[in-house]
Structures are given as structure tokens and as C-alpha cells.
């Protein structure tokens, strides 16, 4: 046997923060190609410009990328105080404004328009929910205080959830409330509250589904989409046909048939179906691998966070990106009913893309200040240990990307 040292493969990145940055970039590039293909026909028909949607997508990317860089450079601990309360008030104000002056489209009032600029406040509310909940739970964890659902951040989150539900947008409302609840659960609520939460969640879901006729019809269409393939099950059936027709390698970029007015929302909520049709199982598998890597590195950042706020921020952002992705892919595949939850970085949506990049910036900000020891409840690392973090990780020493 040779005595020569076996050369190790070089690492692609030196820290989880860098990994998250590059994974988000790859997802964005794949999403851009897919959006161009999925929206070219629709853009030409509606605006006589096949590049209309991808151009707007790239403009949103420019704004989102600047937001990512700014947020990543700022110490996340500096955005946990007074201005966060103002951001929360602004988010609630925007959600209220939607009900009085919002743009009405597809049976819902979800957008605000200022001049030529249109945005969706409910997407902003997702990130504000994470930051407010993390700021509160982080302090509780640092001080070793018990965690309870009976607290003001959850109450505020429920208010935002109700405002979004009234638009109506049950999918986004569920994401907003779900993000907060996941963070509370991972922070460690008592078992009694967890049991009560489960019972309440089941009861509320059943009530909300049957409180509106169109939601109940979606459930029946989900259970047997082929029986409703000309009505409420049409989208699911067309999505399944698109996924199944892709095969192993797909039909080729731009060669899928579903975007020719067969599959509604082909460039937004059902963009993953178009991707499967044109890139096949290989393309879909690549997306799943990237999302799995995002979850892994996001949790690594959370585990090594220097304090409770950083821990909860990392958990919240990872849940936002990966959780929505799982929900969207499950919806497109017919595993869950149609809810209108986008696939981060892959679905077209300006506000969603900007918010996702800003969220990744927060995750990177936490990742740049991770410690080898990591966060322990009730034992937050003192500021002196966190102010001299280095770029490259060394054994037994703090790191900074």
C-alpha cells in the first residue's frame, strides 16, 4: 500500500454562509432560464414582448441582490430593536391598505400599486414575521426563560395572518402563521401547548376549508383530480401531465408544450411542472438536491449561531425557503391541494424574489458571525467573543465569512 498521502478534494466553499450564497445563486439561474421558457408565449400574447416577464424578473433580481449584500454586511444584532417595531407597524399598515386600495386580480386583492411599481405586502409580512418572532424568542432563549405560545409576537402574527386570509390568500396566511409556530416549536414550547396547538390547527383547517365553497371544491378536486379535470382539477391534471411527460432528461429547454396555454400559472405557482417537463427527472433532482443542501447549511448556521436571536433567525429563514419549496413541489405534484405558494427563486414573482434574497442576506449575516462552540440556551456567547470573528474557520476558533 502506498505511503503517499491521499490528496483530499478541495472544498467548494469555506463556510456555510458561502454555501448558502452560491446555492441561492444557482437556484436563481435555473429559475431565470425556466421563467424565460415558461413565460415567453404568455408575454408575447399579452404584451407583444416575449421577454416581458424575464426582464421584470431580472430587475427584481437587481433590487434583491443589493438587499442581500446590504443585509449580509450589517450585523444582524443591530436590527433587533426599535426599527423592527416600526417595520412591523408598516407591514400591518400595508396589509390593511391592500383591503382599501389594493389591485384586484384573479378574484383576490393582494397587490399595492405606487406609480408603475407594484408589490405584494404579504410577502414582506413573511420576513417581518421571522424577524419579530426571532427577536422575542432569542431573548427568551438567551436568558433561559420558558417559551410559551401565550406571547405578543404570535398574537401579532395571527393578526397579519387574518388580514392576508381576508384578501383572500389562505396559502400565504398559512405560511405566515406556520413560520411563527415552527419557530416557537423549535424554541421549545411545553408539551401541553404543543398538543393543544395540534388540535386547534386541525380544527381551524377543517373550518377554513369548508367556510368557503371554492376551498371545499379544491379539496374534492385534490382527492380525485381526474373527476374534476375540466373544472377545479384542471390545473393539477395538467401539472401531472407535464411532470410525467418530461421523462429522464426532459423535452429540452423551450420545447415543453404545457406553457402553450395548457397549464395556467405556468411561470408562477406551477413553474416546477414546466421545469420537470423541459429538464426531466435530472433537472427536478438537481433542484431537490440544492434545496436539501440549503436546508443542511441553514441548520448548520443555526447550530453555530452565537446567540438565541441568530439561532432563531437562521431557523426561520431556512424554514421560509425550504418549507415553501416543499409545499410548492407537493402542490404541483398533487400531494397537497392547490394553495398558491410559490417556489423560491424558481417561480416568477418580484416581491417574493426580493424578499427571498433579503432573507438569504440575513442567513449569511448570521453565518458570518458563527462560533465553533455554537449556541446553547441560557449561555449566549459574550460580545467580546463575537467581535473578532475571522474569515476562514480554524479548529477551535470562531469564524467569520
VENWOVEN-V726458 format. One line per field, one symbol per residue. burial: # if it has 24 or more other ideal C-beta (glycine too) atoms within 12 Angstrom, else .. Layout:
burial = ???
This chain:
burial = ..............##############.##############........###.###.##.###.##..##..###.##...#..##..##.######..#.....#####......########################....###.#.##.##################################.......#......#...#......#..##.##..#......############.##...##.#..####..###################..##.###.##.###.######################################..###################################..##.#..##....#..#...#....####
